[in-house]
Amino acid sequence: MIKVVLDTNVFISGIFWSGNYCSQIIDLWKSEKIQLITSLEIVQELVETLLEFKIQLSEERILAWEKEILAKSYIVKPNEKFKIIEDDPADNKFLDAAAAGLADYIISQDLHFLKIKQLGNIIILSLKSSLLKSSNSLSFANGSNQ
């Protein structure tokens, strides 16, 4: 199974706007076609972002998202702390989790991630290049960030 780390912006976009690439990625995770790798630090960031987001969700719905992520994901405790992303150092936690969970991909919409392109064997992809659906098959573009 393909193992991915999703940036918080992917969850935010997928939660609030259905039918886009982000919601499709989340649907793949919910249907167990991909495995989500995450850390408690990443889940905490998502919860805080949802609480502060301009479009309000009830605390009950936010708690439901948190519980689902914790229940259906591989939670890692990264030992290695990267200092690669200088534009937004807090985002290094996604690299940390990806390395700790031996993820295949990090999927993000942030340019500072997309500039990196790859971390060891972990490929960093934009949404458009990551999700290619044809019929019932799923494939991930290998390293293309276009």
N, C-alpha and C positions, 0 to 999 in steps of 0.2 A: 504494500500500500504506500502511496506517495505521502510523505510527511512534510507538512508545511507550517511555517510560522506566519501568522497574519498580523500585519501592522494594525494598530488601533483604528486608523482611518478607514481600513477595509470593513471592519465591524460597524463603525458608525454609519458609513454609507449604505451598507447592506441591511442594517436594522431599519433605517428610516426611509429608504427608497427601494421598493421592490422592482425586480425585473432588470436591474443593472448587473454589471460584472461582479460587483461586491456581493450582492444577494445570491448570485449563482454560486460563487465560491462558498458562501456560508451554507447554502443548500447542499452542496457536495459534502461538506463536513457533517452536517446534520444527518445526512443519509449514509454516512460512514463510507463514502467513496474516497475520501482523503482523511488522513489523520492530522489533527491539530496538535502542534507542539506549543506549549506556553509555559509561563512561570507565574507564580503568585504576584510578582511585581507587575507583570503585563496585565493580568486580570484586574489588579487594583487600579491601574491607569485607565482601563476601559470603564470600570465602574465610576471612577471620579469624572471622567469625560462625559459619560451618560448623565450623571447628576447635574453637571454644569452646562450641558448642551442647550442651545437656543430652542430646540424643539424638545419639550419636556416629555419624559416617560414617567409613569408612576414608579414609586420606589419598589412596589411589588413586581412590576415588569423588569426593572433593573436587577432585582434580586433573583428573578427567574433566569435571566440571561447569565448572571454570575454562576448560579447553581448548575445550569446546563453546561457551561464551559468547563467548570471544575469536574463535572461528572463524565463528560464525553471527550476529554482531552488528556494527552500525556503531559503531566505537570513535571517540570524539571526544576532542579536547584542548581543553577550554573555555578561552577567553581571558577571558571575562566571569565575574566571581565575585560572586554575589549574597550579600546579607546580610539576607535577608528572614525566615528562620526563626530566631527568637530562642530558642525553647524547646529546640532541638537544633541549634545552628549547623552541626554536621557534615553535617546533611541538606541544606544548601544545595547540596552537590555534585550532587544530583539535578536541581535547578533549572538549575545551570550546564550539565550535560550535555544537558538538554532544549532549552535555548536554543541551544547550539552545534550540536546535531543537527537542529534545526528539527522537534522532536517535535510530534505532534498532542496527545498525552496523557501525563500522569504518572499512574501507577496506584499507589495506596498504601492502607494501612489506618491510617496515623497521622493523628490528629486535627489536628496542627499543619500538615500538608499540606492537609488537607481544608478548613481555615479559609481558606486562600488562594484556593481555587476556580479561579483563572486567573492566568496570567503571560503577558501579551501575548496571543498566539494559542494558547498552550498551556493546555489544560483539565486541571485536576487532578480525578481521579475516584476514588471508592471502588470497591472490587471489584464490589459488587452493582450499582452503576449503570453500570459499564463493560461488563460482559459480558452481552449479551443474545443468546441463540442460539435460532434457530428453524429447524428442518430443517438445511440446509447453509449458511444465511446467517449472517453476523456483522454486527452493527451496534453502534456505541458510542453510548450515550446522550449527547446533546449538553449537557454542563454540569450535569447533574443529579447531586447528591451524596447522594441519599436511599438 
